[in-house]
Amino acid sequence: MRKLFLISYLLIATTPVHAQAVDVSGAKALTDLLANYLGKKAIEKNIISVVPDGDSYRITFSTAKLIETLPKQNYFKGDFGQYSLLIKPLADGSWNVSSTAIPGGSVEVTTPAGREAVKWSVDNANINGTFDPKIGAFSKASFSYGAVKMRTTSPTQDAEASVDSAKGEVLGLAAPSGGVNFSSNHSATNFQETVTVKSPPSGDVATAAQPMKIVLSGGEIGANAEGKGVRNLEFLELWKFFIAHVDETTLRDQE
């Protein structure tokens, strides 16, 4: 979930600061701008695509296309589907950002100890907010989703976790001394988690034990976070510099 939010942030943080008509040329300009932060390969391989969609632009991130570009290997397998955002230019230079889906997916890794895997699903997601390019942050955003389920397996333990629903809000404001002050809250209802601790792999039967099960539950859980003077615009410029020089083995004469 946090990784998806980071992707959303990077996709939106690179948009122009002025409102413009939504058309094919605008989509091309936005695509070229995104390439500065995500790399030209992401555009050329259709990992990221931008198209007009009514009065908004639809930005789509394809994990299947991303995985296709990875070297052939037997260590990692993944399936994350597609993730799309609608961004609508507003008259004051900010952008309305929305999405109605958080994709489910799965990851499988082969380690020396054995196979490890995680699978998750998210129902009825809704994300809506106003992004202000002048501060490089959401001035206000809210999100909610229905049932979330996650299952992990490994040689030493398995776990199943779920919540019935969740919601949250993010607020951002320019800090007087520079950067951004932000606050966020996130709550979920009917949290359930069952962890099954298995016997460690061993050829010694005497050391084997029966699996131990741990059950955690809560009617409601929550988390709050805040930051003061976060230099996110500077971070984005640094990231842009890194992408521009990613193929260089040595950087010279750079302050």
C-alpha positions as CSV (number, residue, x, y, z in Angstrom):
1,M,0.0,0.0,0.0
2,R,2.7,2.4,0.9
3,K,4.6,1.6,-2.3
4,L,1.5,2.4,-4.3
5,F,1.2,5.7,-2.5
6,L,4.8,6.5,-3.3
7,I,4.2,5.7,-7.0
8,S,1.2,8.0,-7.0
9,Y,3.2,10.7,-5.4
10,L,6.0,10.6,-7.9
11,L,3.5,10.5,-10.8
12,I,1.7,13.6,-9.6
13,A,4.6,15.5,-8.2
14,T,6.1,15.8,-11.7
15,T,3.1,17.6,-13.3
16,P,3.2,21.2,-14.6
17,V,2.1,24.0,-12.3
18,H,-0.3,25.5,-14.7
19,A,-3.8,24.4,-15.9
20,Q,-4.1,23.5,-19.5
21,A,-6.6,22.0,-22.0
22,V,-6.7,18.2,-21.8
23,D,-5.7,16.9,-25.2
24,V,-3.2,14.6,-27.0
25,S,-0.5,17.2,-27.0
26,G,-0.9,17.8,-23.3
27,A,-0.6,14.0,-22.7
28,K,2.6,14.0,-24.8
29,A,4.1,16.9,-22.8
30,L,3.2,15.1,-19.5
31,T,4.7,11.9,-20.8
32,D,8.0,13.7,-21.6
33,L,8.0,15.3,-18.2
34,L,7.4,12.0,-16.4
35,A,10.4,10.5,-18.3
36,N,12.7,12.9,-16.5
37,Y,11.7,11.3,-13.2
38,L,11.0,7.7,-14.2
39,G,13.4,7.2,-17.0
40,K,12.8,6.9,-20.8
41,K,12.6,3.1,-20.6
42,A,9.5,3.4,-18.5
43,I,7.8,5.3,-21.3
44,E,9.3,3.3,-24.2
45,K,8.3,0.0,-22.7
46,N,4.8,1.3,-21.8
47,I,5.4,0.7,-18.1
48,I,3.9,4.2,-17.7
49,S,1.3,5.6,-20.1
50,V,-0.6,8.8,-20.2
51,V,-3.8,9.4,-22.2
52,P,-6.6,12.0,-22.2
53,D,-9.7,10.7,-20.4
54,G,-12.6,13.2,-20.5
55,D,-11.5,16.4,-18.7
56,S,-8.6,14.5,-17.0
57,Y,-5.4,12.6,-17.9
58,R,-5.2,8.9,-17.0
59,I,-1.8,7.8,-15.9
60,T,-1.4,4.0,-15.8
61,F,1.4,2.0,-14.2
62,S,1.7,-1.5,-15.6
63,T,3.6,-3.9,-13.3
64,A,3.4,-6.6,-16.0
65,K,5.3,-4.4,-18.4
66,L,7.8,-3.6,-15.7
67,I,8.5,-7.3,-14.9
68,E,8.9,-8.0,-18.7
69,T,12.0,-5.7,-18.6
70,L,13.7,-7.5,-15.8
71,P,16.5,-10.0,-16.6
72,K,15.4,-13.6,-16.7
73,Q,15.8,-15.3,-13.3
74,N,14.2,-17.9,-11.1
75,Y,14.4,-16.0,-7.8
76,F,11.4,-13.6,-8.0
77,K,7.9,-13.9,-9.4
78,G,5.2,-11.2,-9.1
79,D,1.8,-10.2,-10.3
80,F,0.5,-6.7,-9.4
81,G,-1.9,-5.9,-12.2
82,Q,-2.3,-2.2,-13.2
83,Y,-2.7,0.9,-11.2
84,S,-4.3,4.0,-12.7
85,L,-4.8,7.6,-11.5
86,L,-7.0,10.4,-13.0
87,I,-5.5,13.8,-12.7
88,K,-7.6,16.9,-13.6
89,P,-6.0,20.3,-14.1
90,L,-7.7,23.0,-12.0
91,A,-7.8,26.8,-12.7
92,D,-5.5,27.7,-9.8
93,G,-2.7,25.5,-11.0
94,S,-3.4,22.6,-8.7
95,W,-4.6,19.1,-9.7
96,N,-7.5,17.0,-8.6
97,V,-6.2,13.4,-8.2
98,S,-8.5,10.4,-8.0
99,S,-8.5,6.6,-8.2
100,T,-11.1,3.9,-7.6
101,A,-8.9,0.9,-7.4
102,I,-5.9,-0.4,-5.5
103,P,-4.8,-3.6,-7.3
104,G,-4.3,-6.9,-5.5
105,G,-1.3,-9.0,-6.3
106,S,1.2,-11.6,-5.2
107,V,4.9,-12.0,-4.8
108,E,6.9,-15.2,-4.6
109,V,10.6,-15.4,-3.7
110,T,12.8,-18.5,-3.7
111,T,15.4,-18.3,-0.9
112,P,18.0,-20.8,0.4
113,A,15.6,-21.7,3.2
114,G,12.7,-22.3,0.7
115,R,9.8,-20.5,-0.9
116,E,8.3,-17.3,0.6
117,A,5.2,-15.7,-0.8
118,V,2.7,-13.0,-0.1
119,K,-0.8,-12.4,-1.7
120,W,-3.2,-9.6,-1.0
121,S,-6.5,-8.1,-2.2
122,V,-8.2,-4.7,-1.6
123,D,-12.0,-4.0,-2.2
124,N,-13.9,-0.8,-2.9
125,A,-11.0,1.6,-2.9
126,N,-11.5,5.3,-3.3
127,I,-8.8,8.0,-3.4
128,N,-9.4,11.7,-3.9
129,G,-7.3,14.8,-3.2
130,T,-5.9,18.1,-4.4
131,F,-2.2,18.2,-5.3
132,D,-0.4,21.5,-5.2
133,P,2.7,21.6,-7.4
134,K,3.9,24.8,-5.7
135,I,4.7,22.8,-2.5
136,G,5.0,19.4,-4.2
137,A,2.4,17.8,-1.9
138,F,-1.2,17.2,-1.4
139,S,-2.9,20.1,0.3
140,K,-5.7,17.7,1.2
141,A,-6.4,14.1,0.3
142,S,-8.6,11.3,1.6
143,F,-8.8,7.7,1.0
144,S,-11.0,4.7,2.0
145,Y,-11.3,1.1,1.1
146,G,-13.3,-2.0,2.1
147,A,-12.0,-5.4,3.0
148,V,-8.3,-6.0,2.8
149,K,-6.9,-9.5,3.0
150,M,-3.2,-10.6,3.1
151,R,-1.7,-14.0,3.3
152,T,2.0,-14.8,3.7
153,T,3.8,-18.2,3.7
154,S,7.4,-19.2,4.4
155,P,9.3,-22.2,5.6
156,T,9.2,-21.0,9.3
157,Q,5.8,-19.3,9.6
158,D,2.5,-18.5,7.9
159,A,0.2,-15.5,8.5
160,E,-3.2,-14.3,7.5
161,A,-4.4,-10.8,8.2
162,S,-7.5,-8.8,7.3
163,V,-9.5,-5.6,8.1
164,D,-13.1,-4.9,7.2
165,S,-12.7,-1.3,6.2
166,A,-10.2,1.5,6.4
167,K,-10.0,5.3,5.9
168,G,-7.5,8.1,6.2
169,E,-6.6,11.7,5.4
170,V,-3.5,13.7,4.5
171,L,-3.1,17.5,4.9
172,G,-0.2,19.5,3.6
173,L,0.8,23.2,4.1
174,A,3.9,25.3,3.1
175,A,6.2,25.6,6.1
176,P,7.2,29.2,7.0
177,S,10.9,28.2,7.0
178,G,10.6,26.3,3.7
179,G,9.5,22.8,2.8
180,V,6.1,21.3,3.8
181,N,4.4,20.6,7.0
182,F,2.1,17.6,6.7
183,S,-0.1,15.4,8.9
184,S,-1.8,12.1,8.2
185,N,-4.1,9.7,9.9
186,H,-5.2,6.1,9.0
187,S,-7.7,3.9,10.8
188,A,-9.0,0.4,10.1
189,T,-11.9,-1.6,11.7
190,N,-12.1,-5.2,12.8
191,F,-8.4,-6.1,12.5
192,Q,-7.6,-9.9,12.6
193,E,-4.3,-11.6,12.3
194,T,-3.3,-15.3,12.7
195,V,0.3,-16.3,12.8
196,T,1.3,-19.9,12.6
197,V,4.9,-20.5,13.8
198,K,6.2,-23.8,12.3
199,S,8.9,-26.1,13.5
200,P,12.3,-24.9,12.0
201,P,13.6,-27.3,9.3
202,S,15.7,-29.9,11.0
203,G,16.6,-33.5,10.5
204,D,16.6,-34.0,14.3
205,V,13.2,-35.4,15.2
206,A,13.8,-34.8,18.8
207,T,13.9,-31.0,18.3
208,A,10.7,-30.9,16.3
209,A,7.7,-29.2,17.8
210,Q,4.1,-28.7,17.1
211,P,3.2,-25.5,15.2
212,M,2.3,-22.6,17.5
213,K,-0.6,-20.4,16.6
214,I,-0.9,-16.7,17.6
215,V,-4.1,-14.8,17.1
216,L,-4.3,-11.0,17.3
217,S,-7.5,-8.9,16.9
218,G,-8.8,-5.4,17.5
219,G,-12.1,-3.5,17.0
220,E,-10.2,-0.5,15.6
221,I,-6.5,0.3,15.0
222,G,-5.0,3.6,13.9
223,A,-1.8,5.4,13.0
224,N,-0.9,9.1,12.9
225,A,2.2,10.7,11.4
226,E,3.4,14.3,10.8
227,G,6.4,16.0,9.3
228,K,7.8,19.5,9.7
229,G,9.7,21.3,6.9
230,V,9.9,18.3,4.7
231,R,12.1,19.2,1.6
232,N,10.2,17.1,-0.9
233,L,10.8,19.5,-3.9
234,E,14.5,19.3,-3.3
235,F,14.2,15.5,-3.0
236,L,12.5,15.4,-6.4
237,E,15.2,17.5,-8.0
238,L,17.8,15.2,-6.6
239,W,15.9,12.2,-7.9
240,K,15.6,13.8,-11.3
241,F,19.4,14.3,-11.3
242,F,19.9,10.6,-10.4
243,I,17.7,9.4,-13.2
244,A,19.5,11.7,-15.7
245,H,22.9,10.1,-14.8
246,V,21.8,6.6,-13.9
247,D,24.0,5.0,-16.7
248,E,27.1,6.8,-15.6
249,T,29.6,5.0,-13.4
250,T,31.3,8.2,-12.1
251,L,30.0,11.7,-11.6
252,R,32.6,14.4,-12.0
253,D,32.6,18.2,-11.5
254,Q,29.2,18.1,-9.8
255,E,28.6,20.2,-6.7
